[in-house]
Amino acid sequence: MRRVLEGVGDVVDRKLGRTVESASGLTTDQIILRMNHMIDSRVREEKGRGRIAPHHLKLKMEWGTHSETPPEVTKRLETEILAAAIDHINDNRYRTMAHVAIETEVDIFTKGISVDPTFGEFEAELQRQDLERKVGKPVKSPQAEKTEVPMIARITLPEGSREKELIFVAGGRRLNVGRGTDNNLQLNHASVSKVHAALKMDSQHNLLVADTGSTNGTHINGVRIPYGEARPIQEGDVIAFGDVEVRLRKANP
Protein backbone atom coordinates (compact mmCIF):
# COMPACT_ATOMS: atom_id res chain seq x y z
CA MET A 1 0.00 0.00 0.00
CA ARG A 2 2.75 2.44 0.93
CA ARG A 3 4.61 1.76 -2.35
CA VAL A 4 1.43 2.45 -4.27
CA LEU A 5 0.91 5.70 -2.39
CA GLU A 6 4.50 6.73 -3.00
CA GLY A 7 4.03 6.08 -6.70
CA VAL A 8 1.04 8.37 -6.96
CA GLY A 9 2.30 10.84 -4.39
CA ASP A 10 3.87 13.22 -6.90
CA VAL A 11 0.57 13.76 -8.70
CA VAL A 12 -1.35 14.21 -5.46
CA ASP A 13 1.23 16.59 -4.07
CA ARG A 14 1.25 18.71 -7.20
CA LYS A 15 -2.53 18.90 -7.43
CA LEU A 16 -3.69 18.89 -3.83
CA GLY A 17 -0.87 18.44 -1.50
CA ARG A 18 2.55 18.93 -0.18
CA THR A 19 3.31 22.16 -1.94
CA VAL A 20 1.43 24.81 0.00
CA GLU A 21 -1.82 25.84 -1.65
CA SER A 22 -2.84 29.46 -1.61
CA ALA A 23 -6.45 28.67 -0.67
CA SER A 24 -5.83 26.46 2.34
CA GLY A 25 -2.23 27.23 3.25
CA LEU A 26 -1.86 23.50 4.10
CA THR A 27 0.08 20.58 2.65
CA THR A 28 -1.22 17.02 2.49
CA ASP A 29 0.95 16.10 5.47
CA GLN A 30 -0.51 19.02 7.42
CA ILE A 31 -4.07 18.06 6.46
CA ILE A 32 -3.44 14.52 7.74
CA LEU A 33 -1.81 15.85 10.92
CA ARG A 34 -4.80 18.09 11.57
CA MET A 35 -7.17 15.18 10.88
CA ASN A 36 -5.30 13.01 13.39
CA HIS A 37 -5.57 15.74 16.03
CA MET A 38 -9.33 15.95 15.36
CA ILE A 39 -9.68 12.17 15.65
CA ASP A 40 -7.88 12.32 19.02
CA SER A 41 -10.08 15.18 20.23
CA ARG A 42 -13.27 13.28 19.40
CA VAL A 43 -12.29 9.95 20.95
CA ARG A 44 -14.91 8.82 23.47
CA GLU A 45 -14.30 6.84 26.64
CA GLU A 46 -17.11 4.29 26.70
CA LYS A 47 -17.57 2.13 29.78
CA GLY A 48 -16.70 -1.47 29.00
CA ARG A 49 -15.71 -0.62 25.43
CA GLY A 50 -12.55 1.44 25.80
CA ARG A 51 -11.60 4.39 23.61
CA ILE A 52 -13.89 4.79 20.61
CA ALA A 53 -12.66 6.88 17.66
CA PRO A 54 -14.74 8.40 14.85
CA HIS A 55 -14.81 6.17 11.78
CA HIS A 56 -16.48 8.27 9.07
CA LEU A 57 -14.21 10.84 7.41
CA LYS A 58 -15.75 13.75 5.51
CA LEU A 59 -13.22 15.11 3.01
CA LYS A 60 -14.45 18.61 2.23
CA MET A 61 -13.14 20.50 -0.79
CA GLU A 62 -13.69 24.18 -1.52
CA TRP A 63 -16.19 24.97 -4.24
CA GLY A 64 -14.54 26.44 -7.35
CA THR A 65 -10.92 25.94 -6.29
CA HIS A 66 -11.04 22.14 -6.08
CA SER A 67 -14.47 21.21 -7.45
CA GLU A 68 -13.04 20.56 -10.92
CA THR A 69 -10.12 18.41 -9.72
CA PRO A 70 -9.78 15.25 -11.90
CA PRO A 71 -11.55 12.29 -10.26
CA GLU A 72 -8.41 10.12 -10.30
CA VAL A 73 -6.50 12.73 -8.29
CA THR A 74 -9.31 13.03 -5.74
CA LYS A 75 -9.42 9.24 -5.47
CA ARG A 76 -5.69 9.09 -4.75
CA LEU A 77 -6.03 11.71 -2.05
CA GLU A 78 -8.93 9.77 -0.52
CA THR A 79 -6.77 6.64 -0.47
CA GLU A 80 -3.88 8.40 1.23
CA ILE A 81 -6.06 10.06 3.88
CA LEU A 82 -7.99 6.85 4.58
CA ALA A 83 -4.76 4.86 4.98
CA ALA A 84 -3.34 7.51 7.32
CA ALA A 85 -6.50 7.50 9.46
CA ILE A 86 -6.51 3.69 9.75
CA ASP A 87 -2.82 3.72 10.72
CA HIS A 88 -3.44 6.41 13.35
CA ILE A 89 -6.42 4.55 14.85
CA ASN A 90 -4.52 1.26 14.95
CA ASP A 91 -1.32 2.83 16.33
CA ASN A 92 -3.30 4.34 19.23
CA ARG A 93 -5.30 1.15 19.80
CA TYR A 94 -8.59 2.97 19.37
CA ARG A 95 -11.75 1.05 18.60
CA THR A 96 -14.43 2.13 16.13
CA MET A 97 -18.17 1.56 15.88
CA ALA A 98 -17.91 0.62 12.18
CA HIS A 99 -15.32 0.22 9.45
CA VAL A 100 -13.32 3.36 8.68
CA ALA A 101 -14.61 5.00 5.50
CA ILE A 102 -14.21 8.29 3.65
CA GLU A 103 -16.72 10.47 1.82
CA THR A 104 -15.82 13.48 -0.34
CA GLU A 105 -18.04 16.50 -0.80
CA VAL A 106 -17.64 19.90 -2.41
CA ASP A 107 -18.62 22.45 0.23
CA ILE A 108 -19.24 26.12 -0.39
CA PHE A 109 -18.46 26.88 3.28
CA THR A 110 -15.03 25.15 3.21
CA LYS A 111 -11.79 27.01 2.45
CA GLY A 112 -9.23 24.80 0.72
CA ILE A 113 -9.35 21.18 1.88
CA SER A 114 -10.31 19.78 5.28
CA VAL A 115 -11.16 16.43 6.84
CA ASP A 116 -13.93 16.17 9.43
CA PRO A 117 -13.94 12.88 11.40
CA THR A 118 -17.44 11.88 12.56
CA PHE A 119 -19.26 8.87 14.00
CA GLY A 120 -21.36 8.61 10.83
CA GLU A 121 -24.73 6.96 11.33
CA PHE A 122 -24.19 6.94 15.11
CA GLU A 123 -23.56 10.70 15.34
CA ALA A 124 -27.12 11.80 16.12
CA GLU A 125 -27.57 9.22 18.89
CA LEU A 126 -24.22 10.11 20.50
CA GLN A 127 -25.09 13.80 20.37
CA ARG A 128 -28.41 13.01 22.06
CA GLN A 129 -26.58 11.13 24.81
CA ASP A 130 -24.12 14.01 25.29
CA LEU A 131 -26.94 16.51 25.47
CA GLU A 132 -28.81 14.44 28.05
CA ARG A 133 -25.66 14.34 30.19
CA LYS A 134 -25.68 18.14 30.16
CA VAL A 135 -29.37 18.97 30.55
CA GLY A 136 -30.71 15.69 31.94
CA LYS A 137 -33.14 13.18 30.52
CA PRO A 138 -36.68 14.30 29.80
CA VAL A 139 -39.00 13.96 32.76
CA LYS A 140 -41.83 11.60 31.84
CA SER A 141 -44.06 11.99 34.87
CA PRO A 142 -47.69 12.84 34.11
CA GLN A 143 -47.43 16.07 36.08
CA ALA A 144 -44.50 17.30 34.00
CA GLU A 145 -46.29 16.44 30.76
CA LYS A 146 -49.20 18.70 31.74
CA THR A 147 -46.97 21.76 32.24
CA GLU A 148 -46.99 23.10 28.72
CA VAL A 149 -45.64 26.58 28.05
CA PRO A 150 -46.41 28.12 24.64
CA MET A 151 -43.85 30.58 23.33
CA ILE A 152 -43.47 32.57 20.14
CA ALA A 153 -40.27 32.32 18.12
CA ARG A 154 -39.64 35.35 15.91
CA ILE A 155 -37.41 34.12 13.09
CA THR A 156 -35.37 36.63 11.09
CA LEU A 157 -33.80 35.56 7.81
CA PRO A 158 -32.10 37.74 5.21
CA GLU A 159 -35.32 37.81 3.18
CA GLY A 160 -37.60 38.75 6.08
CA SER A 161 -39.17 37.67 9.37
CA ARG A 162 -41.90 35.28 10.46
CA GLU A 163 -43.25 33.89 13.72
CA LYS A 164 -43.91 30.34 14.88
CA GLU A 165 -45.45 29.03 18.08
CA LEU A 166 -43.42 26.50 20.05
CA ILE A 167 -44.83 24.40 22.87
CA PHE A 168 -42.30 23.76 25.64
CA VAL A 169 -42.87 21.23 28.42
CA ALA A 170 -41.28 22.29 31.71
CA GLY A 171 -38.80 19.60 32.69
CA GLY A 172 -39.81 17.54 29.68
CA ARG A 173 -38.97 17.05 26.04
CA ARG A 174 -36.47 19.06 24.08
CA LEU A 175 -37.22 20.81 20.80
CA ASN A 176 -34.83 20.28 17.91
CA VAL A 177 -33.72 23.15 15.69
CA GLY A 178 -32.33 22.68 12.20
CA ARG A 179 -32.75 22.72 8.45
CA GLY A 180 -34.39 19.29 8.26
CA THR A 181 -38.15 19.17 7.94
CA ASP A 182 -38.50 16.87 10.98
CA ASN A 183 -37.18 19.54 13.39
CA ASN A 184 -39.56 21.25 15.81
CA LEU A 185 -38.19 24.58 14.64
CA GLN A 186 -37.28 24.27 10.97
CA LEU A 187 -34.97 26.97 9.63
CA ASN A 188 -34.67 26.50 5.89
CA HIS A 189 -31.36 28.27 5.29
CA ALA A 190 -28.02 27.06 3.91
CA SER A 191 -26.10 28.25 6.99
CA VAL A 192 -28.20 26.02 9.29
CA SER A 193 -27.20 22.38 9.78
CA LYS A 194 -29.72 19.56 9.29
CA VAL A 195 -29.84 19.09 13.08
CA HIS A 196 -28.30 22.28 14.40
CA ALA A 197 -29.24 22.76 18.06
CA ALA A 198 -31.78 21.94 20.76
CA LEU A 199 -34.02 24.05 22.99
CA LYS A 200 -35.32 22.90 26.35
CA MET A 201 -37.23 24.27 29.34
CA ASP A 202 -36.18 22.88 32.72
CA SER A 203 -38.53 22.17 35.61
CA GLN A 204 -37.97 25.72 36.91
CA HIS A 205 -39.15 27.16 33.57
CA ASN A 206 -35.65 28.29 32.60
CA LEU A 207 -34.95 28.17 28.87
CA LEU A 208 -31.78 26.43 27.68
CA VAL A 209 -30.11 26.11 24.29
CA ALA A 210 -27.37 23.66 23.27
CA ASP A 211 -25.49 23.29 20.01
CA THR A 212 -25.63 19.71 18.72
CA GLY A 213 -22.54 19.85 16.52
CA SER A 214 -23.51 22.38 13.85
CA THR A 215 -21.16 23.59 11.15
CA ASN A 216 -21.67 27.33 11.64
CA GLY A 217 -22.34 27.43 15.36
CA THR A 218 -24.99 28.72 17.74
CA HIS A 219 -24.61 32.21 19.23
CA ILE A 220 -26.34 34.01 22.11
CA ASN A 221 -26.23 37.79 21.69
CA GLY A 222 -23.22 37.43 19.40
CA VAL A 223 -21.24 34.98 21.58
CA ARG A 224 -20.74 31.47 20.24
CA ILE A 225 -21.56 28.68 22.70
CA PRO A 226 -19.43 25.50 22.91
CA TYR A 227 -20.67 22.27 21.35
CA GLY A 228 -22.67 20.10 23.74
CA GLU A 229 -22.99 22.67 26.54
CA ALA A 230 -26.45 23.91 27.53
CA ARG A 231 -26.60 27.65 28.10
CA PRO A 232 -29.48 29.66 29.61
CA ILE A 233 -31.37 32.16 27.48
CA GLN A 234 -33.78 34.93 28.40
CA GLU A 235 -36.78 36.32 26.60
CA GLY A 236 -35.55 38.76 23.98
CA ASP A 237 -32.05 37.29 23.66
CA VAL A 238 -30.86 37.02 20.07
CA ILE A 239 -30.09 33.38 19.34
CA ALA A 240 -28.29 32.90 16.03
CA PHE A 241 -28.37 29.49 14.38
CA GLY A 242 -25.90 30.05 11.56
CA ASP A 243 -27.11 33.24 9.87
CA VAL A 244 -30.70 32.92 11.13
CA GLU A 245 -31.69 34.94 14.21
CA VAL A 246 -34.42 33.80 16.61
CA ARG A 247 -35.98 35.65 19.56
CA LEU A 248 -38.31 33.87 21.99
CA ARG A 249 -41.14 35.43 23.98
CA LYS A 250 -44.11 34.11 25.93
CA ALA A 251 -47.28 33.71 23.93
CA ASN A 252 -50.17 35.97 24.93
CA PRO A 253 -52.60 34.14 27.26
Number of C-alpha atoms within 10 A of each C-alpha: 9 9 8 11 15 12 11 14 20 13 15 22 17 13 17 21 20 17 15 15 16 9 12 15 13 20 17 22 15 14 19 20 15 16 22 20 13 17 24 19 12 16 17 18 11 9 7 6 10 14 17 20 26 29 25 24 24 18 22 21 24 19 17 12 14 19 15 10 13 10 10 11 18 20 13 17 23 19 17 21 22 21 16 17 24 15 13 19 20 11 9 11 13 18 18 19 14 14 11 19 18 18 13 14 13 17 17 13 14 14 16 20 24 20 22 16 25 17 22 16 12 14 15 14 11 14 17 15 14 16 22 15 13 14 20 13 15 19 16 11 10 8 10 16 16 11 16 15 14 16 17 17 21 18 19 17 15 9 5 7 12 10 13 12 15 18 17 22 23 24 25 22 19 23 18 21 26 25 19 18 13 12 17 16 21 18 25 15 17 14 19 25 22 20 21 26 26 22 21 24 24 19 15 8 14 13 19 18 26 25 26 28 18 18 16 17 22 28 20 19 13 11 12 15 16 15 17 22 16 23 16 13 18 14 12 14 15 19 23 22 26 20 18 20 22 22 18 22 15 14 13 7 4
